[in-house]
């Protein structure tokens, strides 16, 4: 993860297979399931190559929702009917607001009638070819195409109604792992790039310190699991910075020194180098002030005016 070779991705084989299937006519449930899966995977591959992460997440969520609800392979009509009835009951309870809350990008997916979040991958050519080949998207009398009341087939092929081929699950898992890895790094990096103390050495304003967002990102990373060196490095960095900020905020200089000492030798993300330097400078400055203050309080002359005892004078502490 984190180092996918996108140059090896191909969509042409999927496109050729789909075009041939539509020309010949996918007459069985298994055939329609494979066509829908090819269309969806084509869309997944394209957005992955384009780096459209939000859209990729929607496509993966859609496939995951179908697999979780119906399993792999053609959708069982009884399960489809049960899902449709359940969703209709929920929408009736929610009232008219339920339809208004459906985002624009989800409105072309049949899954929205079944309570499946995400988005079905589209390919405009498929709709045109299906129409030319006489494959009706809505209201077909073919038993393989019949949908429960309240479910509209908005696309000629949809994994929510036709099923998700088991062969596609491995590739979708790889995509989800890549999305998780990226989400971990992005969230932790956002937490590290904000919430630090502000101001010059000796006048750090700790009121700007914030660890809440960073701690939330750490919990997310721990719940998902870091599978790459990069993600583990940023997570380790985040844990150090949370401790460092807490030490500064509480003016616990002993703890701050301990945190910085423990961080030495670790390979931390470069984004925190300025914050680490600022903390070290603040610690060094405090050590200088403490040492000078203590030196000034020692070795001074003793006695009263006119009877000063100079034998108590020391220069070594000042030096």
C-alpha positions, -999 to +999 in steps of 0.1 A: +000+000+000+011+036-006+032+025-036+006+012-062+020+011-097-008+029-116+010+025-149-001-012-149-038-003-147-058-011-179-095-004-187-095-015-223-100-052-216-130-044-194-144-021-221-140-047-248-157-074-227-186-052-218-192-041-254-191-076-267-215-088-239-240-061-247-239-069-284-244-106-278-270-099-250-263-109-214-293-132-210-286-147-176-282-133-141-246-144-140-239-125-172-256-093-160-237-096-128-204-098-146-213-069-169-223-047-140-191-056-121-169-048-152-186-014-156-181-006-119-145-017-119-137+003-150-150+034-131-129+025-101-097+022-121-102+055-139-107+075-107-078+057-091-055+067-120-069+103-118-063+106-080-100+114-074-100+100-039-135+111-028-151+096-058-130+064-054-143+061-018-179+064-030-174+037-056-157+014-031-184+021-005-211+012-030-195-022-038-188-029-002-225-021+007-237-045-020-213-073-009-223-068+028-260-068+021-263-094-007-230-112-008-210-119-040-226-130-072-261-123-086-285-107-061-311-130-046-345-116-055-358-123-020-330-103-004-335-075-029-372-073-020-365-073+017-339-046+013-363-025-007-391-029+018-368-020+047-356+012+029-391+022+021-401+019+057-372+040+068-380+067+043-416+067+054-405+072+090-381+100+079-407+118+058-401+138+027-368+150+040-352+116+032-353+121-006-341+157-003-310+145+016-299+122-012-268+138-028-268+145-065-241+120-073-261+092-057-293+097-076-283+077-106-276+046-084-303+020-078-287+014-044-303+045-030-336+026-031-320-002-011-302+017+016-268+013+000-245+042+004-220+052-023-222+055-060-224+031-089-197+036-116-211+049-148-201+046-185-222+067-209-214+043-238-231+014-220-265+033-218-263+041-255-253+005-265-279-010-242-306+011-257-295+003-293-294-034-283-329-033-269-318-038-232-343-017-214-331+000-182-365+002-167-396-020-167-382-050-185-404-081-185-374-104-183-374-121-149-337-115-145-344-078-148-375-076-127-371-053-096-392-050-065-418-022-063-402+011-054-368+002-070-360+019-102-332+007-125-317+041-135-287+025-153-287-005-176-264-024-153-260-018-115-242-040-090-269-032-065-295-050-086-274-073-107-248-083-082-211-079-076-188-106-091-165-123-065-136-118-088-138-080-082-136-082-044-098-085-043-092-054-064-117-035-043-100-045-011-067-032-025-084+002-033-099+004+002-065-003+018-050+025-003-078+048+007-073+039+044-035+045+041-040+079+025-067+089+050-044+081+079-015+101+065-037+131+056-055+132+089-024+129+110-006+155+088-034+180+092-032+175+129+005+180+129+004+211+107-018+230+132-022+235+169+014+243+178+025+270+203+031+304+186+057+331+192+094+336+196+116+318+221+109+330+256+075+343+247+057+312+234+020+316+235+007+282+246-029+293+243-027+283+206-018+247+215-044+222+204-041+184+206-078+174+202-076+171+164-043+152+165-056+128+192-087+121+171-064+114+141-043+090+162-074+071+173-085+068+137-051+055+126-050+030+155-086+018+147-078+014+109-043+001+113-011+014+097+002-010+070+029+012+055+062+026+067+050+061+059+018+058+079+036+043+109+062+071+108+035+098+108+017+080+136+048+078+157+055+115+151+020+124+161+023+106+194+056+125+202+040+158+193+009+153+215+033+147+245+054+177+236+024+200+233+010+188+266+043+194+283+045+229+270+009+237+278+014+226+314+048+242+317+062+208+328+098+214+318+111+181+332+085+162+311+093+183+280+130+175+284+121+138+287+099+139+256+126+156+235+152+131+248+130+101+238+125+116+204+162+117+196+172+089+173+136+084+160+129+091+124+101+117+126+081+133+098+099+164+086+067+185+090+073+188+128+110+198+126+102+236+133+080+227+162+106+204+177+133+231+173+110+257+189+105+234+219+142+227+223+150+264+220+124+272+247+139+245+269+175+257+264+164+293+271+147+283+303+179+264+314+200+295+307+176+317+327+175+293+357+213+290+357+219+328+356+193+334+382+209+309+405+243+323+399+232+358+408+218+346+441+251+330+451+285+344+460+274+379+469+292+400+496+277+396+531+273+421+560+262+456+564+272+489+549+307+498+561+312+462+573+309+441+542+325+407+543+341+401+509+353+367+518+319+354+507+323+368+472+324+341+445+330+346+408+328+310+397+290+307+397+288+338+374+315+324+351 
